[in-house]
Amino acid sequence: MSEAQHILVVDDDNRIRDLLKKYLTRNSFRVTAAADAASARKLMTTFDFDLAILDIMMPGETGLELLASLRSAGKRVPVLLLTAKGETGDRIEGLKAGADDYLSKPFEPEELLLRISAILRRTHVEPPPEEIEMSGLVFNAKHQELTSGARRVRLTEAELQLLSMLAAKAGEAVSREELASKSPNSTERSIDVQVTRLRRKIEPDPRQPIHIQTVRGIGYRLMPD
């Protein structure tokens, strides 16, 4: 079972804070709450949050000020702002400061849940698998090696880099342009040549590739077993 996503709720209103914590917990989130920006900062030094819900109107440091300082410090935790109804200026300033979305009070809990889910879908990226299997071969991204049983398959630096880039987005189409731009001294044409050579080392039948597939008009896609 995957670990519950961790949400930080920052609001000086005890009632709203408790309601959000209970509602989100019932919907399978792990929730930590803070009453002000200072408490939120301390929590952020201890926990890695998947999302922060910040109320804009808080005494002392506002939610907007907290958001701006987080972004200036390079913290990319997704942020949903809670704003007073009709405060268009706050919403605009929040989006300019790096908020991912906003919700006006009062709000329906279901709408909050939908907005949280949408933000997490946009911002949460699963790390690529450490090992990828292809017809008896195993590519270990961390150790940068391709093996067949106990035998290591020799790859050139260019082939290894190409395989690593495709493995990082396994199952997705990667354009020739992107592959060439991230590989020193490569062109889209040279990428095609490297793919042909790599197929000879990976595919059961290089003439009919099943693992390094051509995506017409785009580039290539790596398909593990």
N, C-alpha and C positions, 0 to 999 in steps of 0.2 A: 504494500500500500504506500502511495506517495505521501510525503509529508505535507501537512496543511500549509497553505500560503499564509504568511504572517502580515497582518495589517496593523498599522499604528493609527490610532484615533486621537486627535488633539483638539480638545474643545473645553472651554472653561465652564460650560453648563453641565453640571453633574447629571441632570436628567437625560440630556441628549447623549452624553458619553456612555451612560449605563445602557440606554436603549440600543445604541449602536453596537455595543459590545455583545449584548445578549442576542440581538438579531443576527449579526454576522457569525457569531459562534454557532448558532443553530444551523447556519448555512455552510458549515464545515470550514470556516476560516479560524485561524489562530489570531486572537486579538489582544493587543496591549494598548492601554489608554494613558493619556497624559492630560493634565489640566492646563498646562501652559507651555510656551515655547522652550523655556529653560529645562523643564522636565523632559520634553521631547528630545532635546539635544543630548541629554545624558543617556537616554534609552538608545539613541542611534549610535552611540559609541560602544554599546554592548551587543545590540542585535542588528541583524541584516533584515530589513523589512522589504516585502514585495510591493507594498503600497502604503502611502501615508494619506490620511484624510485630515485636512487642516481647516479649522474654522478661521475665517478671515478676521472677524471682530473679536479679538481677545485683548484683555488688559495687558499693558506692558508691550512686549513685542507681538505684533500682529502676525496672523498667518501669512500675509503677503511678505512681511519682512523676513520671517523664518524661511519661506520659500526662496526668496532672493538670495539669502545668505547660503542656503544649501546648494543652490545652483552655482554661485560664485566660487564655492569650495569644491566644485566638481562632483557633488553627490547627485547621482542620476535616479534615485528612487522615484518611481512614478507618484504624482501628487494629484489628488482630487480635492478641490477647494469647495468649502461650504460658504455660500454667500447669502447676504440678506436679499430678500425679494426686491427686485427693481434696481439693485445697485449695479447698473451696467458698467460704470467706471471701474469698480473693483474686479469685475469679471475680465474686462479687457486688460487691466494691469496684471492680473494673475496669469493670463495666457501669455502676455509679453514676458513675464518673469520665468516662465517655463512650466506652468501647470499643464497637466495632461487633459484635464476636464474640470468642470465646475457643476455644482448643483445648488439651486436656490432653496432656502428654507421658507416655509415648511415643505417637506418632500415626502413622497410615498416611499416606504422602505424598498418596495420592489424595483422602483426606478433606480434607487441607489445601488442595488445589487446588479442591475443590468449595466450601469455605468462602470462599476468596479470590474465586472467580467470583461467588458469591452476593453478597458485599459490594460488589464492583465494579458489579454490575448495579443494586444499590439506590442506590449513591451517585454513579455516573458519569452525568452529564447532558450530552448532546451540545448544543453551542451551536446556536441556531437559524441557519438559512442567512441570509447577508447579503442575498441577492436571491431573490425568489419570483416566478415567472412564472405569469400567469393570462390565457389567451386573448389573447396579444399584448401584455398589460400587464406591466410589471415593477415590483415594489415593492422598494425598497432600504431595509431596516430601519435601516442605519447612517446614511444621509443623510435618512431620513424623507421619502421622496418616491415618488410613483407616476407612472410615465411610460408613454407610448405612442409608441414610436420616439423621436424627438427632442423630442416634445411632453410637457410636464409636465401631469398631470391635477390639477386643483385639488380639494383636499380641505379640509373645515372641520377645525378643531382636534379636535373630537369624533370625526369620521370617521377622522382620522389616528391618534388614540389607540386607537380601536377596532380598526382594521386592524393596528396594531402589536401589540396584545395577542393577537389571533388568530394573527398570523404567528409570534409567539414560541412558539406551541404548534401549529404547522401539522400537520394530520392528526389532532389530538386534539380531543375535545369540551370546550368551555369553558362553564361555567354562566353564566346571566344574572346570578346573584348575584355571581359573581367579577368579571365584566365591569363591573357597576355599582359594586362596592366599590372598584375601582381607577381609576374614572373620576369625577372631581370633579363633584358636583351631578347625578349620573345616578341613575336608578332602573331597575328591570328593564323597565318599560314604555318608558322613553326609549331603552333599548338596542335594543328592537325597532324603534323608529322610525329610529334611526341605521342599523341594519342594512338596512332598506328603502331608505334614501337611498344607502347605500354600494353596494348591489346595482345601482342604476341606473347607477353609474359604472364598475362592474367586469364585471358579468355580460353575456354576449352576449344572453341573454333573462332579464331580471329576474324574470319570472313563473315561470321554471323554472331557478332558480339551480343552478349546478354547482360554484361556487367557495366561496361562503359558504352552507353547508348548515345547515338547521335540524335539530337533534338533539332529537327529541321528548322532552319531559319534562326536558330538561337545559338546552340553550342552542344554541350554534352551533359549527360547525367550519369552518376554512378549508382548502380542498383546492386546492393548486397544480396546475399541469399535470402 
